[in-house]
């Protein structure tokens, strides 16, 4: 037994560091909770997201809320979610800490731009608010405008008002008929409204220039034809 002791120690010296690395890897660490700062005008929160790729597109919210399923989520570290052209559904989850916010104070949680446009078969964002018991308290399908919390935008992404009453944890199921690229931003309400106005103004200018070019070309067409 004494002869095998050095071998055992050698093997343990190799195995233990590997186990520690695995335990500290991004795949096993929980995503960081978002501490809501009342003075922050804008915060990119995609880097706080945990995600899971459902290649079968068959999982439901009850499946991903199962106690044994949580280990499958992987922390995301970039400012924008970008999964390219995919036929998978992606489940995301976010955790909020509202302790620094005053009672009733709100933020705007925006997904996009651009909007994830639904195709013939797939595409959209399902959002689920989770209660303290780990069940679904409220669900939304963004874009349907069936909730007072959702904000209608023309040229930006989907936006929804969030606060302490809204909830501390949300899950999202996202599919796309186009390449899946999704910024997620937490806005101060007034800052979001100003940004929305700027985006709509730019969109109006683009359409105005396009219409002017169309009328100018029609004018040239009829003028040249008459001569």
N, C-alpha and C positions, 0 to 999 in steps of 0.2 A: 504493500500500500504506500510505503514511504517513497518507493521508486516512482510511482505514478503522480506523486504530489507536485513535482515541478511542472509536469505536463498539464495537470488540472489548473494550476495557477496561470500557466501560459495561455491556455484556452480562455479562461475567465478574463484575463487581461485584454484579449481581443474582442470577446463578446460584449462585455459591460459597456465599453465606449460606443459600440454600435447600438446597443439598446438605448443609451442616453441620447444619442443623436436622433434616433427614431422618435423618442418621446418628445424631443424639442423641435422636431421638424414642423414646417408650416401646416402640413396635413393633419397634425395632431393637436396643434394649439388652437384654442378657441379664438374666434374673431373678436377684435377689440370693441368694447361698447362705445357708442358715440355719446360723448358728454355734450349735451346741447348748451351752447354758449349764447346767452341772450344778446351779446354785442357782436356776434359774427354775422356779417351780411350774406356771406356765401361760403359753403363748405362742400367740397367734393367728397362724397361718402362711399363711392364704389370700392375704395380701399379698405373699408370696414366690413365688407360683405363676405359671407360664407356662401358657397354655391355647391350644387350637385348636378351633374349631367344625367338626365334620364333619357337614355338612348332609345328606350322602348316607347316613351311618351305615355306610359300606362299608369304611372303612379298618381295617387290622389293625395290631397292634403292630409288625410288620416294616415296614409302610409308614411309620409315624411315626418309626421309628428310622433310616430311610435318611439318609445324610449330607447330602443336598440338601434334606431336609424341615425341618430345624431352624429355618430362617428364618421359617417360617409361624407359629411360636408367639408369642403376645403376652403381655407381662408384665401381671399383674393387680395392682391397687393397693389393693383394699378388703379389710376384715377378713372379709367373708363373700362367698362366690361366690353370685351371684344372677342366673340367666339367664331367669327367668320360665317361662312355658309354652312349651315348645320340643319339636320333633320331631327335633332334632339330637342327635348324640352329642358329648360334649366330652372332649377329651384334655387331661390336665393333667400337668405334670412339676414335681418338687421336687428340690432339691439340698441335701444335708446335709454339714456339717463336724463330725466327731466328735472333733476333736483335743483339745478341752478336757475330754472325758469320760474317766473312769477305765475301765479294761478291764472289760468285763462289765456296766457300768452301763446301765440301760435307761430308756426313756421310753415313753409311750403316745401313739400318733398316733390321734386320734379324728376321724371324718368325721360331722358332725351335732352335736347333734340338730337336726331329726328324722332318723330313718332314711330312706334313699331306698327306698321300698317298691316292689318289682317288680310291674308290672301283668301283664296276660295276655300281652302281646307284648314289652314292654320295661321296663327299669328295673333298676338295680343298679350296683355298683362293681367293676370289674376292676382289680387292682393288679399291676404288674409291677416287679420289682427288676432293675436293669440292672447288669451286671458291668463290669469295667475295660475289656473289649474292645468294649463297646457292644452286647452281646447280652443276651437275657433269661436271668437266672440262676434266678429263682423267680417264680411267678405265684400270685395268690390271687383268689378270687371272694368278696368279703366278704359275710358272712351265712350262708355254708354251714357255718362252724365246722369246716372240715376241716384246720385247722392249730393247733398248740399256741400259736402266737403270737396268735391272735385271741381277744379277750376278749368273752364273752357279756354283753350288757346288756339290761335290760328297757325302760327309758324313755329311754335315751340313743341316741347314734348307733352306728356301727360303730367298733370300736376294735381296734388291733393293737399288740403290743409291738415296739419298734424299738430298735436299738443299732448299734454300729459293725459288728458281724458281719452285721447285716441288710442294710446297703448304703448307699452315698452318694447314689444317684440312683434315684428311682422315677417311673414313669409310671402314669397312671390313665385308664381309659375309663369315663365316667359317662353313664348315660341315666336318664330318670325318666318315669314315667307321670303324674306330677303336676308342679306348678311346681318348677323346679330351684333350690332354695335350700340352700346347703351351707356351714356353718362348718367350718373345719379347725383343730384345736387340738392342740398338743404339750404333754402333761401330764407332770409328775413323777408317778411311779407311785402313791405314797401319796395324793397330792392327788386324783388321778383316782378312786381307790377311795373316798375320803371323799365326793367329789362324786356318785359313783354311788350310794352308800348314801342320800345326801340325796334324790336324784331318785327312787329306788325307794320311799323313805318317803313322799314327797309323792304318788307314784302310788297307794300303798296307801291313803292318807287320802282321796284322791279317789274311789277305788272303794268305800271304806267308807261315805263320805257318800252315794254313789249307792245302795248297797244299803239303807242306813237309810231313805232316801226311798221306795224301792220297797216295803219292808216296812210303812212307816207308811201309805202309800197303800192297800196291800192290807188293812191293819187297818181303815182308815176304810171301805173298800168293803164288807167283810163286816159291820162293825158297823152301818152305815147300812142295809144290806139286811135285816138281822135285825129292826131296829126298824120 
